[in-house]
Amino acid sequence: MSRGYKFSDQDQLYFVSFAVVNWIDLFIRNEYKDILLASWRHCQQHKGLEIYGWCIMTSHVHMIIGTHGDKLENIMRDMKKHTSAALKEAIKQHPAESRREWMLGMMEKAGKENGQNTNFQLWQQDNHPIELFDQKILHQKLDYTHYNPLEAGIVERPEDYLYSSARDYYGLPGIIDIILVEPMIL
């Protein structure tokens, strides 16, 4: 985690963003996104992770999170460590992965160049946690998260993107349990 970004107050919600090394478009396959979701479910059930908003893009992830258990930095560290190993194995085993050697080569190169790793790195080092200290900032980050697929030209409406909590906020069934944020009071 970067020295300039910390989870300073465990009672607050945070907006976090984290990306695959070299911004590799790893999450073009649903199987890879599902590995990330399974890890989040585990963290919700066993580590106290609270998810208020999220979106998995092709090369990066946005989340609004809190905790009622482990420290957020520990949850993020464990989730990134687990998904790194699970995704590496999934890339190796996927029968239709035409980019296997290229992706694994890029991740091995990144790992060798980073003294904190040993020969492999899937995630960029930092999470950039931003404390959401008021409703205005919280809703701004939630909107940013939900409009990311729209801005990328993937969908026409935020609620149409399956791998996002926007569906939950529009009253549609989501694919992971979240805690809905109250509407902003003006």
Residue pairs with C-beta under 8 A, 6 or more apart in sequence:
1 73
1 76
1 77
1 125
1 126
1 127
2 125
2 126
2 127
2 128
5 126
5 127
5 128
5 129
5 130
6 73
6 129
7 14
7 71
7 72
7 73
7 129
8 131
9 131
10 67
10 71
10 72
12 66
12 131
12 132
12 133
13 52
13 64
13 65
13 66
13 131
13 132
13 138
14 64
14 65
14 66
14 72
14 129
14 130
14 131
14 132
15 62
15 63
15 64
15 129
15 130
15 132
15 141
15 145
16 62
16 63
16 64
16 65
16 76
16 127
16 128
16 129
16 130
17 60
17 61
17 62
17 63
17 127
17 128
18 60
18 61
18 76
18 80
18 123
18 124
18 126
18 127
18 128
19 59
19 60
19 61
19 123
19 124
20 26
20 27
20 59
20 60
20 122
20 123
20 124
21 106
21 107
21 110
21 121
21 122
21 123
21 124
22 106
22 110
23 59
23 60
24 59
24 103
24 106
24 107
25 58
25 59
26 32
26 58
26 59
26 87
26 91
26 103
26 122
27 33
27 36
27 56
27 57
27 58
27 59
27 163
28 58
29 94
29 97
31 90
31 94
32 87
32 90
32 91
33 56
33 163
35 83
35 86
35 87
35 90
36 56
36 61
36 83
36 87
37 56
37 175
37 176
39 79
39 82
39 83
39 86
40 49
40 51
40 54
40 79
40 176
41 176
41 177
42 82
43 49
43 75
43 78
43 79
44 50
44 51
44 177
47 67
47 69
47 70
47 74
47 75
47 78
48 67
48 68
48 69
48 70
48 75
49 65
49 67
49 69
49 70
49 75
49 79
50 65
50 66
50 67
50 68
50 179
51 63
51 64
51 65
51 165
51 176
51 177
51 178
51 179
52 64
52 65
52 66
52 142
52 165
52 178
52 179
52 180
52 181
53 62
53 63
53 64
53 141
53 142
53 145
53 146
53 165
53 169
53 178
53 181
54 61
54 62
54 63
54 64
54 145
54 164
54 165
54 176
54 178
55 61
55 62
55 63
55 145
55 146
55 148
55 149
55 161
55 163
55 164
55 165
55 166
56 163
56 164
57 148
57 149
57 152
58 152
62 141
62 144
62 145
62 148
63 145
64 132
64 138
64 141
64 142
64 145
64 181
65 72
65 75
66 72
66 179
67 75
69 75
70 78
72 129
76 127
80 122
80 123
83 122
83 123
84 120
84 121
84 122
84 123
87 122
88 104
88 107
88 120
88 122
91 97
91 100
91 103
91 104
92 100
92 104
94 100
97 103
107 120
107 121
107 122
108 119
108 120
110 117
110 121
111 117
111 118
111 119
111 120
111 121
112 119
114 121
114 125
116 125
130 137
130 141
132 138
132 141
135 182
135 184
135 185
136 184
138 181
139 181
139 184
142 169
142 181
145 164
145 165
145 166
146 158
146 164
146 165
146 166
146 169
147 158
148 164
149 155
149 158
149 160
149 161
149 164
150 156
150 157
150 158
150 161
154 161
155 161
158 164
158 166
158 170
159 166
159 167
159 169
159 170
159 172
161 167
162 175
163 175
165 174
165 176
165 178
167 173
167 174
167 175
168 174
168 178
168 180
169 180
